[in-house]
Amino acid sequence: MNTADTRLSIDLSGKVALVTGGSGQLGRVMVRTLARCGAAVAVHYKRNQAKAESLVAEIMAAGGRAMAVQADVTDQASVLAMRDAVGKALGAPHIIVNNAVEQYKWTTVLDQGVADFESQFRACVMQNVLMAKAFVPAMIERKWGRIVAISTDCAMECLPSQSAYTAGKRGMDAVLKVLAREIGEHGITVNEVAPGWTISDRDRDKGTEVQPEYAKMIPLRRRGTDAEIANVVAFLASDLASFVTGAFVPVCGGKAMSAL
């Protein structure tokens, strides 16, 4: 076939994906995107069971496969129980998207509570460690796997009041880069997606999509959307990105740029 006539598509048919924080603002869009690409999706939630189950019902009504699963991703026993539940219902995941976050109030290093730093370490670093311990062994056995972790452009900028968040995300980055080197020989890729300040349904409901002062700082002169983040996640989860691993991919309109 003439390569000019070849059409590429993201096809995740036959794959099982697990999205932590799947009931949240960005998580829901990533779940829908992966499902539209053909993956069966496990929608993780910590507290919002109703939202997770509503999303599962939406996917199943469209002909897809999905399940809701509860876990505390900072607790090993809870993560292992989630692994077993997902494996029983959908099969061992081929793709994990580590997206769950813990919210807190941002302030200066001197004013930030020590507990906030500890919370971000658990949510960023330990989530990725525990998810790897739980789900990578099956990927190694299968000789195929995708780990996509959601970071932030803040990790590159390190602006005032971001210390707890960026400390957690930078620690996560180190763990994931080591992991990428350790498990690459098994056909498993490990990558990070780093969104900027992203438009979600919350903004659409409030009419706050346009933020002129923020847009001035972005080369593309606008905020990105949740769908644009989800599209990059789907790409990294697919065979189109089969030779990409250890990457930190800013999806922020150029506000933060990696430099050689």
VENTAZI-V860980 format. One record per backbone hydrogen bond with DSSP energy under -1.0 kcal/mol. CO is the residue of the C=O (numbers start at 1). NH is the residue of the N-H. If there is no record, write none. Layout:
# VENTAZI-V860980
co:CO nh:NH
co:CO nh:NH
This chain:
# VENTAZI-V860980
co:2 nh:5
co:3 nh:6
co:12 nh:15
co:15 nh:40
co:16 nh:94
co:16 nh:95
co:17 nh:42
co:18 nh:97
co:19 nh:44
co:21 nh:24
co:24 nh:28
co:26 nh:30
co:27 nh:31
co:28 nh:32
co:29 nh:33
co:30 nh:34
co:31 nh:35
co:32 nh:36
co:33 nh:37
co:34 nh:39
co:35 nh:38
co:37 nh:12
co:40 nh:17
co:41 nh:67
co:42 nh:19
co:43 nh:69
co:45 nh:71
co:47 nh:49
co:48 nh:52
co:49 nh:53
co:50 nh:54
co:51 nh:55
co:52 nh:56
co:53 nh:57
co:54 nh:58
co:55 nh:59
co:56 nh:60
co:57 nh:61
co:58 nh:62
co:59 nh:64
co:60 nh:63
co:65 nh:41
co:67 nh:43
co:69 nh:45
co:72 nh:75
co:75 nh:79
co:76 nh:80
co:77 nh:81
co:78 nh:82
co:79 nh:83
co:80 nh:84
co:81 nh:85
co:82 nh:86
co:83 nh:87
co:84 nh:88
co:85 nh:89
co:86 nh:90
co:86 nh:91
co:94 nh:146
co:95 nh:18
co:96 nh:148
co:97 nh:20
co:97 nh:99
co:98 nh:150
co:108 nh:112
co:113 nh:116
co:113 nh:117
co:114 nh:118
co:115 nh:119
co:116 nh:120
co:117 nh:121
co:118 nh:122
co:119 nh:123
co:120 nh:124
co:121 nh:125
co:121 nh:126
co:122 nh:127
co:124 nh:128
co:125 nh:129
co:126 nh:130
co:127 nh:131
co:128 nh:132
co:129 nh:133
co:130 nh:134
co:131 nh:135
co:132 nh:136
co:135 nh:139
co:136 nh:140
co:137 nh:141
co:138 nh:142
co:139 nh:143
co:139 nh:144
co:145 nh:189
co:146 nh:96
co:147 nh:191
co:148 nh:98
co:149 nh:193
co:152 nh:155
co:153 nh:156
co:153 nh:157
co:154 nh:158
co:159 nh:162
co:162 nh:166
co:163 nh:167
co:164 nh:168
co:165 nh:169
co:166 nh:170
co:167 nh:171
co:168 nh:172
co:169 nh:173
co:170 nh:174
co:171 nh:175
co:172 nh:176
co:173 nh:177
co:174 nh:178
co:175 nh:179
co:176 nh:180
co:177 nh:181
co:178 nh:182
co:179 nh:183
co:183 nh:186
co:184 nh:187
co:187 nh:145
co:189 nh:147
co:190 nh:246
co:191 nh:149
co:192 nh:249
co:193 nh:151
co:194 nh:251
co:195 nh:153
co:199 nh:226
co:200 nh:204
co:201 nh:205
co:202 nh:206
co:203 nh:207
co:203 nh:208
co:211 nh:215
co:212 nh:216
co:214 nh:217
co:215 nh:218
co:218 nh:221
co:224 nh:199
co:225 nh:229
co:226 nh:230
co:227 nh:231
co:228 nh:232
co:229 nh:233
co:230 nh:234
co:231 nh:235
co:232 nh:236
co:233 nh:237
co:235 nh:238
co:238 nh:241
co:239 nh:242
co:241 nh:244
co:247 nh:192
co:249 nh:194
co:251 nh:196
co:252 nh:255
co:253 nh:220
